Amino acid sequence: MRRFVPPLVALLAAALTVAAHAAPASSIVTRTFRSPALHRDWSYSVYLPAGYNPEGARYPVLYLLHGNAGNANDWITQGRLQLTADALIERRDIPPVVIVMPQGGTDWYVDRKEKMQSAFLDDLIPDVEAHYAVSNQRAGRAIGGVSMGGYGALRFAFLEPERFCGAMLLSPAIYANEPPSSSAARYVGVFGDRQFDPKVWHELNYPALWRSYFAQPLRLRMFIAAGDDDLSIQAESSALYTSLRRAQNPAALRIVDGAHTWDVWRRLIGPALKYTLECVK
């Protein structure tokens, strides 16, 4: 005699069976720690890929820096980074990767208003490596950023190429000369004590690091991209790309339709991740 199973019970049983066999989802977590360089608590968000195992092999790690008017979570809420990374990992276009997104304020990732450069290099990276199963080797680390974060990512790439194997620069605010009057770099109180000081800007800008970077043997592959309506930045991005290629540094350039907005960066995150993370092992 066949037993009657109420439809609702059957549906619940089927759902539980599917859930039991479903792959674990990726997650976003937040950690706060005490930064000696900043003399305060500092937070960062972390993307952990599906199936993240803290007891297993160390994962490659990507550090992403946000822009001047944003915060760490913009990568998730505006950029849809979690969805994009999930899809790329599922298709095996990129390896399972841990992505770290610190809160950068408006410090442009230099040691001026606060010691944000020191905090990132000396405090945050060691804290991440102590609390998450991520690589502590150059071949397992990459860095990236958007706008102000692209400025910071390029500086860190040139400053310490022994730390990172690749960089992704989305609409990087990297003005080889002086930033235009519309740039936040002129108004945030970083590049000058009371008003913008061109001398400080040039001392901290990437051309000042060019010679030392190319004097050493390591090279970072660099993905550089911008919107075609972002006139100054797309021109600076193209110039950087050309200079890198002429110096035989691996690089890719994408100029897409759009301006200095998350609509552009959302479309670029996937190609940027694929290109940049080809360097990790």
Secondary structure, DSSP 4 states (H G I P E B T S, - for coil): -PPP--HHHHHHHHHHHHHHHSPPPPEEEEEEEEETTTTEEEEEEEEE-TT--TTSSPBPEEEEE--TT--TTHHHHTT-HHHHHHHHHHTTSS---EEEEE--TTSTTSBSSSBHHHIIIIIIHHHHHHHS-B--SGGGEEEEEETHHHHHHHHHHHH-TTT-SEEEEES----SS---TT-GGGTSSSSSSSS--HHHHHHHSGGGGHHHHHHSS---EEEEEEETT-HHHHHHHHHHHHHHHHTT--EEEEEESS-SSHHHHHHHHHHHHHHHGGG--
